[in-house]
Amino acid sequence: MKKSIFLFLFIAASLSLSAQTASTQSRLLDDLRTLASVELEGRRTGTEGAAKARKFLKSRFAEIGLKPAFGNSYEQPFEFKTRRGETLQGVNLAGVVEGRNKNLWIVVCAHYDHLGKTGNDIFPGADDNGSGVAALLALAERFAKEKPQHNMLFLTPDAEEMGLHGSRYFVANTPFPIEQLALNINMDMVSRSDTKELYAVGTYHYPLLKKIIAGQTFKGFSLKFGHDEPHKGQTGDDWSNASDHAPFHQKGIPFIYFGTEDHEDYHKPTDTFERIQPEFFSAVVVGIGNSLRLLDQNLSSVYKQKSKR
């Protein structure tokens, strides 16, 4: 009788976990579908499409239960000049999951802006970088439930495509003492790869990070290291300053940039939701989440490495 009860409870728990996993994957894909929708018109900084994206993201932050990062607001407005000398207004968004140890911070980021419209062509930016933002929402939801050891700030910078303006402004205006910032995780283009490979960039500069995450078993994709050694290989092979992790790196803050190599739809109107690879994307989000958990558990060691630099 006891064995039957145990078997019943085991099966019930397994079914519950399976349903939870399916629900999480469905939410992840729904978020990406919304971010890449025609209604958001490519999310170009300063446009109505970007404003619609912010409205959606703030509603998701609140739904997840993230604490506003900037006083009572998720928004961090800033101004910048474009390469043409035009002054534009951008808006970063960020929410917080408080950890048990409130003295150190991890910033997880993924830019929400993209290229917008050119004439009648919309650049939906599904992979670049709707995928990173949808992944960020999934990670925020996971750690809001799991309660991390250290504070996590989930940041969606604006104006990455125009020169990393949002992340530069954030690093210069952190809502906590920057000395407490131990690690940056950046995600940019994580939803498709014909080779089923995801790169973790940055461990050449911060070798301890590779030791922490490399021993895992990743399902549905393989984790690669590289694209971060200066002066190695072809021009452009070093991604150390290629996305929003760059301002953090330039301040000596350890980082890992998770991303895939460019594909044929990069910065084209054909970067649509229909061209992502759902199984690969879902597996990558789980893998990044597990890596983030390990990094959180070893954050004091990461911080010590930062302090020695």
JOSULGI-V517176 format. One record per residue. RES is the residue in one small letter. PSI is psi in degrees with one decimal (none if undefined). OMEGA is omega in radians with two decimals (* if undefined). NEAR is the number of other C-alpha atoms within 8 Angstrom. Layout:
BEGIN
res:RES psi:PSI omega:OMEGA near:NEAR
res:RES psi:PSI omega:OMEGA near:NEAR
END
This chain:
BEGIN
res:m psi:-45.2 omega:3.14 near:4
res:k psi:-39.8 omega:3.13 near:5
res:k psi:-39.7 omega:-3.14 near:6
res:s psi:-41.7 omega:3.12 near:7
res:i psi:-44.5 omega:3.14 near:8
res:f psi:-42.8 omega:3.14 near:8
res:l psi:-40.8 omega:3.12 near:8
res:f psi:-45.7 omega:-3.13 near:8
res:l psi:-38.5 omega:3.12 near:8
res:f psi:-45.5 omega:-3.14 near:8
res:i psi:-42.2 omega:-3.14 near:8
res:a psi:-42.3 omega:3.13 near:8
res:a psi:-40.2 omega:3.14 near:8
res:s psi:-42.5 omega:3.12 near:8
res:l psi:-39.1 omega:3.12 near:8
res:s psi:-43.2 omega:3.13 near:8
res:l psi:-41.1 omega:3.14 near:8
res:s psi:-41.7 omega:3.12 near:8
res:a psi:-39.2 omega:3.12 near:8
res:q psi:-41.5 omega:3.12 near:8
res:t psi:-43.6 omega:3.12 near:8
res:a psi:-40.2 omega:3.13 near:8
res:s psi:-40.6 omega:3.13 near:8
res:t psi:-43.0 omega:3.12 near:9
res:q psi:-41.1 omega:3.13 near:9
res:s psi:-42.0 omega:3.12 near:8
res:r psi:-41.9 omega:3.12 near:9
res:l psi:-47.3 omega:-3.11 near:13
res:l psi:-35.9 omega:3.09 near:10
res:d psi:-41.5 omega:3.12 near:8
res:d psi:-44.0 omega:3.13 near:9
res:l psi:-39.8 omega:3.12 near:14
res:r psi:-41.1 omega:3.12 near:10
res:t psi:-46.0 omega:-3.10 near:7
res:l psi:-31.0 omega:-3.12 near:11
res:a psi:10.4 omega:-3.05 near:14
res:s psi:157.6 omega:3.12 near:9
res:v psi:-33.3 omega:-3.09 near:8
res:e psi:-28.3 omega:-3.13 near:5
res:l psi:-6.2 omega:2.96 near:14
res:e psi:39.0 omega:3.03 near:13
res:g psi:0.5 omega:2.94 near:17
res:r psi:34.1 omega:3.14 near:17
res:r psi:137.1 omega:-3.14 near:14
res:t psi:132.3 omega:3.07 near:13
res:g psi:4.0 omega:-3.10 near:9
res:t psi:168.9 omega:3.09 near:8
res:e psi:-33.2 omega:3.09 near:8
res:g psi:-40.2 omega:3.09 near:13
res:a psi:-39.0 omega:3.11 near:14
res:a psi:-39.8 omega:3.09 near:10
res:k psi:-38.2 omega:3.10 near:9
res:a psi:-42.7 omega:3.13 near:12
res:r psi:-41.6 omega:3.12 near:9
res:k psi:-43.4 omega:3.11 near:8
res:f psi:-45.6 omega:-3.08 near:8
res:l psi:-39.1 omega:3.12 near:8
res:k psi:-36.3 omega:3.10 near:10
res:s psi:-36.9 omega:3.10 near:8
res:r psi:-39.6 omega:3.08 near:9
res:f psi:-46.5 omega:-3.12 near:11
res:a psi:-40.4 omega:3.12 near:9
res:e psi:-40.4 omega:3.13 near:7
res:i psi:-29.5 omega:-3.12 near:9
res:g psi:21.9 omega:3.11 near:7
res:l psi:139.1 omega:3.07 near:12
res:k psi:133.9 omega:3.10 near:8
res:p psi:136.5 omega:-3.04 near:11
res:a psi:-22.9 omega:-3.03 near:13
res:f psi:79.4 omega:-3.06 near:10
res:g psi:-117.2 omega:3.11 near:5
res:n psi:14.2 omega:-3.03 near:6
res:s psi:147.3 omega:2.97 near:8
res:y psi:-12.6 omega:-2.98 near:11
res:e psi:141.4 omega:3.02 near:10
res:q psi:91.5 omega:-3.12 near:10
res:p psi:152.6 omega:3.08 near:8
res:f psi:159.0 omega:3.06 near:10
res:e psi:150.6 omega:3.10 near:8
res:f psi:162.6 omega:3.08 near:9
res:k psi:135.0 omega:3.08 near:9
res:t psi:173.7 omega:3.11 near:9
res:r psi:-21.9 omega:3.11 near:6
res:r psi:0.2 omega:3.13 near:5
res:g psi:5.1 omega:3.12 near:6
res:e psi:137.4 omega:3.09 near:7
res:t psi:124.9 omega:3.13 near:8
res:l psi:157.4 omega:3.06 near:10
res:q psi:127.8 omega:3.03 near:10
res:g psi:165.7 omega:3.13 near:13
res:v psi:114.1 omega:2.96 near:11
res:n psi:152.9 omega:3.03 near:14
res:l psi:140.0 omega:3.11 near:12
res:a psi:142.5 omega:3.05 near:14
res:g psi:160.6 omega:-2.96 near:13
res:v psi:138.8 omega:2.85 near:12
res:v psi:116.0 omega:-3.10 near:14
res:e psi:138.4 omega:3.10 near:10
res:g psi:176.4 omega:3.10 near:11
res:r psi:-39.4 omega:3.07 near:9
res:n psi:112.9 omega:-3.02 near:8
res:k psi:13.0 omega:-3.09 near:9
res:n psi:-15.2 omega:-3.12 near:7
res:l psi:152.4 omega:-3.07 near:10
res:w psi:144.9 omega:2.89 near:13
res:i psi:130.4 omega:3.04 near:14
res:v psi:119.4 omega:3.06 near:12
res:v psi:125.1 omega:-3.06 near:12
res:c psi:157.8 omega:3.08 near:15
res:a psi:121.0 omega:-3.06 near:15
res:h psi:141.3 omega:-3.10 near:15
res:y psi:-12.2 omega:-3.12 near:12
res:d psi:160.7 omega:3.01 near:15
res:h psi:-153.6 omega:-2.93 near:16
res:l psi:-11.0 omega:3.08 near:12
res:g psi:-132.7 omega:-3.08 near:13
res:k psi:147.9 omega:2.94 near:11
res:t psi:108.6 omega:-3.03 near:6
res:g psi:-125.0 omega:3.12 near:4
res:n psi:-2.3 omega:-3.10 near:5
res:d psi:126.6 omega:3.03 near:7
res:i psi:134.3 omega:3.07 near:11
res:f psi:94.4 omega:-2.97 near:15
res:p psi:-24.4 omega:3.08 near:19
res:g psi:48.6 omega:3.13 near:15
res:a psi:-55.2 omega:3.11 near:15
res:d psi:-39.0 omega:-3.09 near:16
res:d psi:92.9 omega:0.01 near:13
res:n psi:38.3 omega:3.02 near:15
res:g psi:-33.5 omega:-3.13 near:14
res:s psi:-43.4 omega:3.13 near:14
res:g psi:-38.8 omega:-3.13 near:16
res:v psi:-42.3 omega:3.08 near:15
res:a psi:-39.4 omega:3.08 near:12
res:a psi:-41.8 omega:3.12 near:11
res:l psi:-42.5 omega:3.11 near:13
res:l psi:-40.6 omega:3.13 near:11
res:a psi:-41.1 omega:3.12 near:12
res:l psi:-40.5 omega:3.11 near:10
res:a psi:-42.2 omega:3.13 near:12
res:e psi:-40.4 omega:3.13 near:9
res:r psi:-48.1 omega:-3.04 near:8
res:f psi:-19.1 omega:2.98 near:10
res:a psi:-30.4 omega:3.11 near:12
res:k psi:-38.4 omega:-3.04 near:6
res:e psi:-19.9 omega:-3.10 near:6
res:k psi:96.4 omega:-3.10 near:10
res:p psi:166.2 omega:3.10 near:14
res:q psi:-31.6 omega:-3.09 near:9
res:h psi:162.7 omega:3.14 near:15
res:n psi:138.4 omega:3.05 near:16
res:m psi:127.5 omega:3.05 near:13
res:l psi:124.1 omega:-3.11 near:13
res:f psi:111.9 omega:-2.97 near:12
res:l psi:128.4 omega:2.99 near:13
res:t psi:97.0 omega:-3.11 near:12
res:p psi:153.4 omega:3.03 near:16
res:d psi:163.4 omega:2.99 near:15
res:a psi:31.6 omega:3.01 near:15
res:e psi:-43.2 omega:-3.06 near:15
res:e psi:-21.5 omega:-3.12 near:8
res:m psi:4.4 omega:3.09 near:8
res:g psi:30.0 omega:3.08 near:6
res:l psi:29.5 omega:-3.04 near:12
res:h psi:-40.2 omega:-3.11 near:11
res:g psi:-45.8 omega:-3.14 near:14
res:s psi:-35.0 omega:3.08 near:13
res:r psi:-42.9 omega:3.13 near:10
res:y psi:-41.9 omega:-3.13 near:9
res:f psi:-46.9 omega:-3.11 near:9
res:v psi:-32.6 omega:3.11 near:10
res:a psi:-11.4 omega:-3.06 near:6
res:n psi:52.2 omega:-3.14 near:6
res:t psi:144.9 omega:-3.13 near:8
res:p psi:9.3 omega:3.06 near:6
res:f psi:163.2 omega:3.13 near:5
res:p psi:126.0 omega:-3.05 near:7
res:i psi:-21.3 omega:3.09 near:7
res:e psi:-19.8 omega:3.14 near:5
res:q psi:-3.6 omega:-3.10 near:9
res:l psi:111.6 omega:-3.02 near:11
res:a psi:-25.8 omega:-2.98 near:14
res:l psi:141.4 omega:2.99 near:13
res:n psi:132.2 omega:2.99 near:14
res:i psi:123.4 omega:3.14 near:13
res:n psi:139.5 omega:3.12 near:13
res:m psi:125.4 omega:-3.11 near:14
res:d psi:107.3 omega:-3.09 near:15
res:m psi:83.9 omega:-3.06 near:13
res:v psi:14.7 omega:-3.00 near:14
res:s psi:0.4 omega:3.14 near:14
res:r psi:142.4 omega:3.07 near:14
res:s psi:118.6 omega:3.14 near:12
res:d psi:-24.3 omega:3.12 near:5
res:t psi:-1.9 omega:-3.12 near:4
res:k psi:42.2 omega:-3.14 near:10
res:e psi:135.0 omega:3.02 near:11
res:l psi:133.0 omega:3.13 near:14
res:y psi:138.4 omega:2.96 near:14
res:a psi:101.0 omega:-3.03 near:13
res:v psi:139.0 omega:3.06 near:15
res:g psi:-13.5 omega:-3.05 near:13
res:t psi:-14.9 omega:2.99 near:15
res:y psi:-39.2 omega:-3.13 near:9
res:h psi:-31.4 omega:-3.06 near:7
res:y psi:77.9 omega:-2.98 near:11
res:p psi:-28.8 omega:-3.12 near:8
res:l psi:-32.5 omega:-3.11 near:9
res:l psi:-37.6 omega:3.10 near:11
res:k psi:-41.0 omega:3.13 near:9
res:k psi:-35.5 omega:-3.08 near:8
res:i psi:-40.8 omega:-2.98 near:10
res:i psi:-13.6 omega:-2.97 near:10
res:a psi:-21.5 omega:-3.04 near:6
res:g psi:0.2 omega:-3.10 near:6
res:q psi:161.7 omega:2.96 near:5
res:t psi:121.0 omega:-3.12 near:4
res:f psi:129.8 omega:-3.13 near:8
res:k psi:131.2 omega:3.06 near:7
res:g psi:-4.5 omega:3.10 near:9
res:f psi:165.5 omega:3.04 near:11
res:s psi:139.8 omega:3.13 near:9
res:l psi:126.5 omega:-3.13 near:9
res:k psi:153.5 omega:3.06 near:8
res:f psi:149.8 omega:-3.13 near:8
res:g psi:-162.6 omega:-3.08 near:11
res:h psi:29.4 omega:-3.12 near:10
res:d psi:8.2 omega:3.13 near:13
res:e psi:120.4 omega:-3.12 near:8
res:p psi:139.6 omega:3.02 near:5
res:h psi:20.9 omega:3.12 near:6
res:k psi:134.2 omega:3.08 near:7
res:g psi:-158.4 omega:-3.07 near:5
res:q psi:159.4 omega:3.07 near:5
res:t psi:132.9 omega:-3.12 near:6
res:g psi:-0.1 omega:-3.13 near:5
res:d psi:-18.9 omega:3.12 near:9
res:d psi:112.8 omega:-3.12 near:13
res:w psi:14.9 omega:-3.04 near:10
res:s psi:-26.0 omega:-3.13 near:12
res:n psi:27.1 omega:-2.98 near:10
res:a psi:-13.8 omega:-3.07 near:8
res:s psi:-161.4 omega:-2.96 near:10
res:d psi:-5.7 omega:3.02 near:16
res:h psi:-19.2 omega:-3.03 near:16
res:a psi:-48.7 omega:3.14 near:10
res:p psi:-31.8 omega:3.08 near:11
res:f psi:-48.0 omega:3.14 near:13
res:h psi:-40.7 omega:-3.12 near:12
res:q psi:-18.1 omega:3.04 near:7
res:k psi:5.4 omega:3.14 near:6
res:g psi:17.5 omega:3.13 near:8
res:i psi:122.7 omega:3.13 near:12
res:p psi:142.9 omega:-3.12 near:14
res:f psi:155.9 omega:2.85 near:14
res:i psi:127.3 omega:3.06 near:13
res:y psi:113.9 omega:3.08 near:13
res:f psi:123.1 omega:3.13 near:14
res:g psi:166.9 omega:3.11 near:12
res:t psi:168.5 omega:3.07 near:11
res:e psi:156.9 omega:-3.10 near:6
res:d psi:150.4 omega:3.09 near:5
res:h psi:178.2 omega:-3.02 near:6
res:e psi:-17.9 omega:-3.11 near:4
res:d psi:6.9 omega:-3.12 near:8
res:y psi:125.1 omega:3.12 near:8
res:h psi:37.6 omega:3.08 near:9
res:k psi:159.8 omega:3.09 near:7
res:p psi:-14.4 omega:-3.11 near:11
res:t psi:2.8 omega:3.06 near:7
res:d psi:75.0 omega:-3.01 near:15
res:t psi:165.9 omega:3.12 near:12
res:f psi:-35.7 omega:-3.08 near:10
res:e psi:-17.3 omega:-3.08 near:4
res:r psi:0.3 omega:3.05 near:7
res:i psi:168.6 omega:3.13 near:11
res:q psi:95.0 omega:-2.97 near:9
res:p psi:-42.7 omega:-3.10 near:9
res:e psi:-43.3 omega:3.08 near:7
res:f psi:-47.4 omega:-3.11 near:13
res:f psi:-48.1 omega:-3.13 near:12
res:s psi:-41.3 omega:3.13 near:11
res:a psi:-40.2 omega:3.13 near:11
res:v psi:-42.0 omega:-3.13 near:13
res:v psi:-40.5 omega:3.07 near:11
res:v psi:-45.2 omega:-3.13 near:8
res:g psi:-41.9 omega:3.10 near:10
res:i psi:-40.1 omega:3.11 near:9
res:g psi:-42.3 omega:3.10 near:9
res:n psi:-37.4 omega:3.08 near:8
res:s psi:-41.3 omega:3.12 near:9
res:l psi:-38.1 omega:3.10 near:8
res:r psi:-43.4 omega:3.10 near:9
res:l psi:-40.4 omega:3.13 near:10
res:l psi:-38.3 omega:3.07 near:12
res:d psi:-42.1 omega:-3.14 near:11
res:q psi:-24.0 omega:-3.11 near:7
res:n psi:23.6 omega:-2.99 near:9
res:l psi:-31.6 omega:3.13 near:11
res:s psi:-36.7 omega:3.09 near:6
res:s psi:-39.2 omega:3.09 near:7
res:v psi:-40.9 omega:-3.13 near:14
res:y psi:-38.4 omega:3.11 near:10
res:k psi:-39.3 omega:3.10 near:8
res:q psi:-41.2 omega:3.10 near:10
res:k psi:-43.5 omega:-3.07 near:11
res:s psi:-25.7 omega:-3.11 near:6
res:k psi:-14.7 omega:-3.05 near:5
res:r psi:none omega:* near:5
END
